[in-house]
Amino acid sequence: MPLSFALGGKGPVDSVPTSKDFEEAVAALYDCGGWVVDYDVTISGCQVDLVARKPVAGIQHSIAVECTLERVTARKFGADFAHLMSIRTQHPQYRLCIVSASGFSRGVKDRADAAC
């Protein structure tokens, strides 16, 4: 079944989105929450799909976001997480986020639950 979601006020999309479509949809959600979103950002030599920024109580909060259309399995999670952690090593103020249009495997969900 194809994904359906609204993109930039264009109405529902009844076909499988491109990676760019999905990034725009994720960015729109952050935008609704008052975040400023930049696309295709390089941080310390590492490319991320989105960076969302928002000042809260005078402190700038930043989230590095990787967007993927595919299901996040343990292998995919490991690769994306290592990539994001290389950013966090140099910029510990960044929060990290992986967003999937196709969901996460049970093992990845269990790992995330244990970390919270």
PyMOL commands that set and color helices and strands:
alter all, ss='L'
color gray80, all
select helices_A, chain A and resi 19-32+74-90+106-115
alter helices_A, ss='H'
color red, helices_A
select strands_A, chain A and resi 36-43+46-56+59-68+94-100
alter strands_A, ss='S'
color yellow, strands_A
deselect
rebuild
show_as cartoon
